[in-house]
Structure formats: C-alpha cells, structure tokens
Amino acid sequence: MTTGSYTGDAIIVLSWLLGFVAVLAGLDLCATLYERARHRPRRLIKSVTLYAIRAHTPCAPSWEKLLASLGKTRADDTEVSLEYILDLLGLNDALWALRALPESQDSSVRLLVCDLVEPALEYTDDPRPAEAVRVAREYARGNASSDSLEAAGAAAVDAAQDAAGTAAWGWAAAWDAAWAAALAATRDTSQDAAWAQDAAWAAAWAGAAAGAAARKKQERIFRDWLRCGVIHE
C-alpha cells in the first residue's frame, strides 16, 4: 500500500470523526435551545376556570363560598382571577389555587415561591437555604440545570435537618427557613399538590411570633406578582 493510500484513509477517518463531533455538538446545542425555550418569557396567566379548580378537589367550605359569590351551584368554564380568590378566600386558598394553572406557568410559580421564601432567610445563618433559593431562581429563568436544582434542594434539606438537631435558640425558625428554601428548589412545581402553599407557610412561620406579619408581607408579594404583566418562564 502506498503512502498516498495511508494519507487518503487518514483523511477519511478524520472527516468521519469531525462529522461525528459536529453531530454531538449539534445535539448539545439543540438541548440547550430547547431548555431555554422552556423558560422563555411568557405572559402570566392570572385566572383559572371553575372546572380546573374542581379538578383538584378543593375543600368544601372554600369551594361553596366561591360558587355562592359567583351565583353558581356547580363548576363550569367561568374564569376566576387569582386576585378575586385572594380577596374572597385569603392567601392560603389563593396559593392553593396555583395548582389549577397550566403547566406552562410552573417557572412563574417558582419565581413567586422564591420571593415568598426569601424574607425567611434572615432566620438562618446557614448559606445552603439561600443558595437553594438562588439556584431555584436561575432554574426558573433557564440558567441552571435540573441536577443543580436537585442538589441545591437536597443541601437545603440537610440544612433543615442540621437545624433541627441543635438545641440552639431559634432552631425552629432556622428549620422552617431551610425547609421553605428546599421546597422552593424542589423539582415539582404548581402541579404538585401543596408545593407553593407549603413553601409559603414554612416561610411565614419561620418568624414564629412574626408569622402574622410575614403572611401580610407574603400577600403583598403575591399581589405584586399578579400585577407584573410579563415575567420569565
């Protein structure tokens, strides 16, 4: 076999390898673009239908009060704004109603939960809960991977367990703050049964005696979230 043949074979192999690398790079680019597309800016949906609420089995007292306020006796396709639910039934039921939003709103809900949880971080000096909230925000904006989110959430759970294992003053508040942060970084979102609701409650009770004031602040955050036109998905 001549030297020219060796050279020709080498060129063929090299071309094949370069083509293979290009395919891999293209697949990686497609994955990146797909992930970013999932988090592209979308208009916030601010209302849910009675059918959607009923599908999640609301508690009877709140459901009956909502129907009565609308002059109805059963579910239909009437849209009800989240702000209306907040005014009529309070923050807890408004947070509950987030599960009736379509899946396209999951990242928006995660950003809301981060805002609800962040004030509670003052009750712990452990950096892991704050990091979980930061990563959760980045994930909601398409700038962090699901693996990073999962790791940050697990670290916040560890922080909560560490706080519960101490006898230091304020450990309960630190536990609540860490647990709220862990919920913010969970991979489940508005489709999970009580995700946003549990995170908000944990954050509110992190201050113990300041719980009522914390809930008032959360209500203001919720209203601001509803009124901000376009947010990152």
N, C-alpha and C positions, 0 to 999 in steps of 0.2 A: 504494500500500500504506500502511495506517495505522500510526501509532506502536505501537498495540496489537499489530499483527501482528509488527512487529520484536521487540517485547518477548516475545511468545509463542515466536518462533523462537529467541531467545537462551536462553530458559528450557529449551527442548527440547535445544539443543546442550549447555548447561551440565549438564543432567541426564544426557545421554549420556556426557559427559566424566567426571562424578563416578562414574557406574556403571562406566566402563572402569577408572578408578583403583582403585575398590573391588575389581574382579576381579583386577587386578595385585597389590594388597595381599593379597588372599586367597591367591593362588598363592604369594606370598613367604612368607606365614605357614605354608602347608601344607609348603613346602620346609623351613622352619625346624623345624617339628614333626617332620617325617619324619627329618631329620638327628639331632635329639635322641633320637628313638625308637630309632634305630640304636645309640645309645650308652647306653641306659637300663641301670640296674643289673640284672645277671643273675647267677645262681648259677654259680660257677666249675665247669666240668666237669673232674674230676680223673683221669679214666681214659679209655683208648682200647681199642678192640677189636683182637684179633689180625688180623681182616680189614682194619681201617683201617691198621694198621702195614704189613701185607704189601702193600697197595695202593701204598705209597710206596717199595717196593723197598729194604728195609733191607740192610745189609751182612751177608754170610753168617755170620761168626763171632758177631756180637751176636744175630742172629735165631735161630741154632741154640742158643745159650746160653739165650735167653729161653724157647724152646719146651721145652728139656730141663728147665728149672727148674719148668715147669708140667706136666711129664709128658705133653707133646704132641709130635706129629710134623708137624703141619700147622696152618694158620690155621683159626680158627673164630670164633664170635661171643663168645668169652670176653673179658670186660673185664679190663684190666690197669691198675692205678693207675700214675700217673706217678712216685709215690714209690717204688713197687716197682721200676720201671725204674731210677730213680736209685740205689737201694740195690744192685741187682744189677749194673748195667752202668756206672754212673757218670754224671757230669754231662753229658758230651758226648752220650751216647746219649739221655739224658732230654731235653735240648734238641732233639735231632733229632726225638724223638717228638712234639714240639709240633705238627708239621705234620699229624699224624693227628687233631688236634682239629677239630671242626666250625667252619665259618666264623664262627659266632656268637661264638666266643671270640677273634677277632682283636684286639679292643681290649684284652682282658685280657692277651693275649700281649705287646702293645705296651707296656703298663704294666710288665710284668715286665722286658722288654728295657731300658726306661728305668732301672729300678732296678739292673740288671746293669751298665749303661754308666756311670752317674753317678759311681761312685768313680774311674773313669779320668780324669775331667775335671781332676783335680789335676795331671795331667802336661802340660797346655797352658794358657797364659795367653791364648789367643785366645778371645774371647767367643762366637764363632759355634757351636762344638760345644755349649756349654751352652745356647745359645738353641734349638738344634735339639732337644735333649732336652726342654726346657720346652714347646716347641710340640708335640712328639710326645705328651707327656702331655695337653696341652689338647685335642688332636685325639681322643685315645682317650676322653676324657670328653665329647666332643661340643661343645667350646667353641672349636674352631679349624677353619677350612676346609681342604679338601684342597689348595687353592692355597697357603695359608700353610705347610702341611706340606711341600709340594714345594719351596717357596722356601727354607725353613729347612734342608732336607736338602741342597739344592744349595749353600747357603752353607757347610755343614759339609764338603762335598766340596772346595770351594775352599780351606777352611782346611787340610785334609789335604794338598792339593797344594802349598800355600804352605809347610807344614812340611817336606815332602819336598824342596823347592827350596832349603832353607837348609843351611848347614854348622854350625849351632849345636848345642851339646851337647844331647842329649836329643831331637833332632828325630824319631827313630824312635818314641819314646813319644808325642810330640805327634801324630804322624801316626796312630798306632793309636787314640789317644783321639778324634781328629777323625773318623776313618773309622767308629769304633763309633757315634759320635753320628749320623753320616749314615745309617747303617743303621737306627738307632732311628727316624729320621724318614722312612724310605722308605715309599712308598705300598703296597708289598707287605707282607703280614704272614705269619701262620703257614702260609698256603698256598704261599708261596714256598719253593723247595727248601731253602735253608740260611740263611734270614734271621736267625732268632733265634740260631742256632748261630754264625754268622759274627760277629754283633754281640758276642756274649759272648766269643768268642775274641779279637777285636780289643781289647776292654776288658781282658781278662785279661793280654794281652801288652803292654799299654801300659806296664806297670811293669817290663818286661824281667825282671830278676833277681827281682822281686817277683811274677812270674807265678804261681808255685805258691800263694803266699799269697792272691793275688787270686782264683784259682779256688776256694779254700776259702771265701772270703767269698761268692762267687757261689753256691756250693752252699747256704750258709745262707740267702741271699736267695731262692733257688728253693724251699727247704723252707717258708720263711715265706709265700711266695706261695701254695703249695699248701694251707696250713693256714688261710688267712684266709677262710673262708666266702663272703662276698659282696663282690664288687669291682665297680668301674664298668666298664661295657662301652662 
